[in-house]
Amino acid sequence: MAGTGPHEVVVIGGGYAGLTAAARIGETASGVSLTLIDTKPEFVERIRLHEMAGGSTPRALPYEDFMTARHGRFVQAKVMSIDPGRRRVLIETDHKGQSEVAYDTLIYAPGSYTDRQTVPGADRHAVCLDMADGSAALYARLTGLARTGARTGGTVLIAGGGLTAIEAACEFGERMTDLRIILAPGRNFAPGTKPGDLSKAGFDHVIATLERLGVEIAAGARIARVQPDHVDMEDGSTIAFDVCLWAAGFLVPPLAADAGIEVTQSGQIVTDETLTSVSHPDILAVGDAAHVMTEIAGKCRMSCAAGRPMGEGAARTFDARLNGARPDAFTFGYSFRCISLGREDGLIQFVDATDQPVEEVWTGKRGAVWKEYICRRALAGVGFDNDLGPPPNVPPDTPPEIS
Ligand SMILES: Cc1cc2nc3c(=O)[nH]c(=O)nc-3n(C[C@H](O)[C@H](O)[C@H](O)COP(=O)(O)OP(=O)(O)OC[C@H]3O[C@@H](n4cnc5c(N)ncnc54)[C@H](O)[C@@H]3O)c2cc1C
């Protein structure tokens, strides 16, 4: 890594993973020129997008200030392509058109987005929780459907049976009591299956909460096609909607695959134990767009829980290399999943280090308070908040370990 000028570090993507890496490098490394590139001007708490669609106001978290405070710079642009041979990324900005940015080390963290490609019509007729302005627009649409009286307003169909779909269904069920909310989890809630790999206690609590909040569950069949005002189910039935929210799986951007970097079938960069691309040693990959195996956890799932520690790990790998040392392997193990079930309820599902659920769960207000704390803790972990305060003391139990 030795050179004459400053070592050029370019980070693609300011999500939980990429921004954590950028922050730690900016705070610790010297002789480095650090650039963060993202399409939007502000960090978005992606794990709160369903809350924003339910009416919560997002915090303003501008990248520019964040990076300047860490001796780096922020470029608002879309990365169009990577040229690993020349160590360049091609970017496009609204004002200046296309230009190139050179790197010595690239940190690849463009994350993921909702899969609206697999089921026909979803891209045209369904909305998703990918962007803050999308969540705000969804909130405006939902309030426009409101009527007076329980469940007499419009119908919101939520497609998906994983944690994002459950969180959205509970959020709307609790906060928009005049709307009819239908959750279509496909085969996910069929007998013998559990959404998001929950324990029996966790699954039972989710079902009880959905029922308490008046969410209807259309389980059993998958959605075969999305039409402008209804979905066709694979069993021949249809469900009418005013708004269809798609929350059924994530895809990763094709940037790495298009550049000839070694990727998995889904397009995640294949990394070694130090988060380094196996085909391009000057590229580190983190977050949802990285395929990362650890000794303790096995394959890391797409999550903020794993992505943010990966950002820390990439910064450590970079620091070791910059100083001519051998980087340590990235270590990570899971301890719990936290799921918001509206503002007043939540589920902390404890898991073993490999992410398999154990029976213990925290539910109700205790779960909600912990979930909120963990969202704030994730933000503080990136570097935005230094005034997090102690963990909540309801009830006075030993707090779970927080990665
Ligand atoms: C509603 C919701 C709730 C969730 N709740 C949880 C939870 O409770 N716990 C949990 O662990 N996970 C949760 N997740 C998943 C979690 O949000 C993601 O796994 C996590 O955000 C991934 O982090 P990341 O940094 O890899 O990518 P992202 O957060 O997706 O960030 C990627 C960044 O890259 C930028 N980018 C992408 N392409 C380009 C490009 N070409 N050029 C420039 N910039 C680009 C994007 O603008 C974005 O800022 C939730 C997801 C959703 C949608």
Ligand as a Chemical Component Dictionary entry (heavy atoms), coordinates in Angstrom:
data_LIG
# 
_chem_comp.id                   LIG 
_chem_comp.type                 NON-POLYMER 
_chem_comp.pdbx_formal_charge   0 
_chem_comp.three_letter_code    LIG 
# 
loop_
_chem_comp_atom.comp_id 
_chem_comp_atom.atom_id 
_chem_comp_atom.alt_atom_id 
_chem_comp_atom.type_symbol 
_chem_comp_atom.charge 
_chem_comp_atom.model_Cartn_x 
_chem_comp_atom.model_Cartn_y 
_chem_comp_atom.model_Cartn_z 
_chem_comp_atom.pdbx_ordinal 
LIG C1  C1  C 0 -38.010 -1.379 6.765  1  
LIG C2  C2  C 0 -36.721 -2.115 7.030  2  
LIG C3  C3  C 0 -36.437 -2.518 8.335  3  
LIG C4  C4  C 0 -35.243 -3.188 8.614  4  
LIG N1  N1  N 0 -34.995 -3.562 9.906  5  
LIG C5  C5  C 0 -33.830 -4.186 10.196 6  
LIG C6  C6  C 0 -33.520 -4.546 11.548 7  
LIG O1  O1  O 0 -34.311 -4.331 12.478 8  
LIG N2  N2  N 0 -32.316 -5.124 11.793 9  
LIG C7  C7  C 0 -31.417 -5.382 10.798 10 
LIG O2  O2  O 0 -30.348 -5.913 11.100 11 
LIG N3  N3  N 0 -31.687 -5.074 9.508  12 
LIG C8  C8  C 0 -32.863 -4.469 9.177  13 
LIG N4  N4  N 0 -33.141 -4.142 7.875  14 
LIG C9  C9  C 0 -32.138 -4.442 6.833  15 
LIG C10 C10 C 0 -31.065 -3.350 6.853  16 
LIG O3  O3  O 0 -31.661 -2.087 6.686  17 
LIG C11 C11 C 0 -30.046 -3.588 5.762  18 
LIG O4  O4  O 0 -29.575 -4.905 5.836  19 
LIG C12 C12 C 0 -28.893 -2.607 5.942  20 
LIG O5  O5  O 0 -29.353 -1.282 5.807  21 
LIG C13 C13 C 0 -27.775 -2.878 4.942  22 
LIG O6  O6  O 0 -26.768 -1.911 5.134  23 
LIG P1  P1  P 0 -25.769 -1.534 3.953  24 
LIG O7  O7  O 0 -24.891 -0.479 4.475  25 
LIG O8  O8  O 0 -25.169 -2.758 3.383  26 
LIG O9  O9  O 0 -26.685 -0.965 2.768  27 
LIG P2  P2  P 0 -27.782 0.161  2.703  28 
LIG O10 O10 O 0 -28.310 0.509  4.020  29 
LIG O11 O11 O 0 -28.724 -0.330 1.653  30 
LIG O12 O12 O 0 -26.984 1.418  2.151  31 
LIG C14 C14 C 0 -26.422 1.409  0.862  32 
LIG C15 C15 C 0 -26.133 2.832  0.444  33 
LIG O13 O13 O 0 -25.512 2.793  -0.834 34 
LIG C16 C16 C 0 -26.051 3.806  -1.656 35 
LIG N5  N5  N 0 -25.911 3.376  -3.047 36 
LIG C17 C17 C 0 -26.452 2.274  -3.624 37 
LIG N6  N6  N 0 -26.076 2.204  -4.905 38 
LIG C18 C18 C 0 -25.291 3.281  -5.155 39 
LIG C19 C19 C 0 -24.619 3.757  -6.315 40 
LIG N7  N7  N 0 -24.663 3.118  -7.483 41 
LIG N8  N8  N 0 -23.922 4.917  -6.205 42 
LIG C20 C20 C 0 -23.860 5.589  -5.037 43 
LIG N9  N9  N 0 -24.476 5.158  -3.900 44 
LIG C21 C21 C 0 -25.180 4.032  -3.973 45 
LIG C22 C22 C 0 -27.502 3.933  -1.185 46 
LIG O14 O14 O 0 -28.027 5.221  -1.476 47 
LIG C23 C23 C 0 -27.369 3.691  0.305  48 
LIG O15 O15 O 0 -27.200 4.880  1.034  49 
LIG C24 C24 C 0 -34.325 -3.479 7.557  50 
LIG C25 C25 C 0 -34.621 -3.080 6.251  51 
LIG C26 C26 C 0 -35.796 -2.414 5.973  52 
LIG C27 C27 C 0 -36.091 -1.982 4.557  53 
# 
loop_
_chem_comp_bond.comp_id 
_chem_comp_bond.atom_id_1 
_chem_comp_bond.atom_id_2 
_chem_comp_bond.value_order 
_chem_comp_bond.pdbx_ordinal 
LIG C1  C2  SING 1  
LIG C2  C3  SING 2  
LIG C2  C26 DOUB 3  
LIG C3  C4  DOUB 4  
LIG C4  N1  SING 5  
LIG C4  C24 SING 6  
LIG N1  C5  DOUB 7  
LIG C5  C6  SING 8  
LIG C5  C8  SING 9  
LIG C6  O1  DOUB 10 
LIG C6  N2  SING 11 
LIG N2  C7  SING 12 
LIG C7  O2  DOUB 13 
LIG C7  N3  SING 14 
LIG N3  C8  DOUB 15 
LIG C8  N4  SING 16 
LIG N4  C9  SING 17 
LIG N4  C24 SING 18 
LIG C9  C10 SING 19 
LIG C10 O3  SING 20 
LIG C10 C11 SING 21 
LIG C11 O4  SING 22 
LIG C11 C12 SING 23 
LIG C12 O5  SING 24 
LIG C12 C13 SING 25 
LIG C13 O6  SING 26 
LIG O6  P1  SING 27 
LIG P1  O7  DOUB 28 
LIG P1  O8  SING 29 
LIG P1  O9  SING 30 
LIG O9  P2  SING 31 
LIG P2  O10 DOUB 32 
LIG P2  O11 SING 33 
LIG P2  O12 SING 34 
LIG O12 C14 SING 35 
LIG C14 C15 SING 36 
LIG C15 O13 SING 37 
LIG C15 C23 SING 38 
LIG O13 C16 SING 39 
LIG C16 N5  SING 40 
LIG C16 C22 SING 41 
LIG N5  C17 SING 42 
LIG N5  C21 SING 43 
LIG C17 N6  DOUB 44 
LIG N6  C18 SING 45 
LIG C18 C19 SING 46 
LIG C18 C21 DOUB 47 
LIG C19 N7  SING 48 
LIG C19 N8  DOUB 49 
LIG N8  C20 SING 50 
LIG C20 N9  DOUB 51 
LIG N9  C21 SING 52 
LIG C22 O14 SING 53 
LIG C22 C23 SING 54 
LIG C23 O15 SING 55 
LIG C24 C25 DOUB 56 
LIG C25 C26 SING 57 
LIG C26 C27 SING 58 
# 
